[in-house]
Amino acid sequence: MNSTRLADQVNYDPNNLLDALIEKLNLKNDAALSRALEVAPPVISKIRHRRLPVGASLLIRMHEVSDLSIKELRTLMGDRRDKFRISDKQFKPKEPLQSAANIEQTEAE
């Protein structure tokens, strides 16, 4: 069974990405990396332990502070997919909720 989830990929290892950033930015540890990326230290820990994926906004922040391309950053963490696709469900508008006044008016008619 071939999984398309990044966390299920055999080569996926966010530690490579974090370690490469620490080295490139001449930082001492994860705490210094969290300060450089302007995220809370538990975020780095959760990424290291694969409890949190590297999100798009964090990937962009990594790009901004390191000058590495997004493709280079993705390669460092083992993401070898050619394209990243977001589910269509994420862009569908939600059904509008009827207000209580509209419901009462509809029932009265």
C-alpha positions in Angstrom: 0.0 0.0 0.0 1.5 3.3 -1.1 0.6 6.2 1.2 0.6 9.8 0.0 0.8 11.1 3.6 4.2 12.7 4.1 4.5 11.3 7.7 4.1 7.7 6.3 7.0 8.2 3.8 10.0 6.1 4.7 12.5 8.9 4.0 10.6 11.5 5.9 12.7 12.8 8.8 12.1 16.3 10.0 15.2 16.0 12.2 17.4 16.4 9.1 15.7 19.7 8.3 15.9 21.0 11.8 19.6 20.0 12.2 20.5 21.5 8.8 18.8 24.8 9.9 20.7 24.9 13.2 24.0 24.3 11.3 23.2 26.9 8.6 22.2 29.5 11.0 25.1 28.8 13.4 22.8 28.1 16.3 23.5 26.0 19.4 20.2 24.1 19.9 16.5 23.8 19.3 15.7 26.7 21.7 17.9 29.0 19.6 16.1 27.7 16.5 12.7 28.4 18.0 13.8 31.9 18.7 15.1 32.4 15.2 11.9 31.1 13.7 9.8 33.0 16.2 7.9 29.9 17.4 7.4 28.4 20.8 10.0 25.7 21.8 7.4 23.0 22.0 6.7 23.4 18.3 10.2 22.3 17.5 10.0 19.4 19.9 6.7 18.2 18.5 8.2 18.4 15.0 11.2 16.4 16.1 9.0 13.7 17.6 6.7 13.7 14.5 3.7 14.8 16.5 3.4 18.0 14.4 4.0 18.4 10.7 6.1 21.2 9.3 3.3 23.5 8.2 3.3 25.9 5.2 3.7 29.0 7.3 6.7 27.5 9.2 8.2 26.3 6.0 8.0 29.9 4.6 9.5 31.3 7.8 12.4 28.8 7.5 12.9 30.0 4.0 13.0 33.6 5.1 15.6 33.1 7.8 17.8 30.6 6.0 17.6 31.8 2.3 17.1 28.1 1.4 14.4 27.5 -1.2 11.2 25.8 -0.3 12.2 22.9 -2.5 15.6 22.6 -0.7 13.8 22.7 2.7 11.4 20.0 1.6 14.2 17.9 0.3 16.1 18.2 3.6 13.1 16.7 5.5 12.8 13.9 2.9 9.7 15.2 1.1 10.3 13.8 -2.4 6.9 14.5 -3.8 6.9 16.5 -7.1 3.8 18.4 -6.1 2.0 19.1 -2.9 -1.8 19.1 -3.3 -4.3 20.5 -0.9 -7.7 18.7 -0.6 -10.6 20.4 -2.4 -12.6 20.1 0.8 -10.4 22.8 2.4 -11.6 25.4 0.0 -15.3 24.7 -0.1 -17.4 27.4 1.5 -19.3 26.3 4.6 -23.1 26.2 4.6 -24.5 29.5 5.9 -26.2 29.3 9.2 -29.7 30.6 9.4 -30.2 33.2 12.1 -33.0 32.7 14.7 -34.9 35.6 13.2 -34.9 34.1 9.7 -36.0 30.7 11.1 -38.9 32.3 12.9 -39.9 34.3 9.9 -39.8 31.2 7.7 -41.9 29.2 10.2 -44.5 32.0 10.4 -45.1 32.0 6.7 
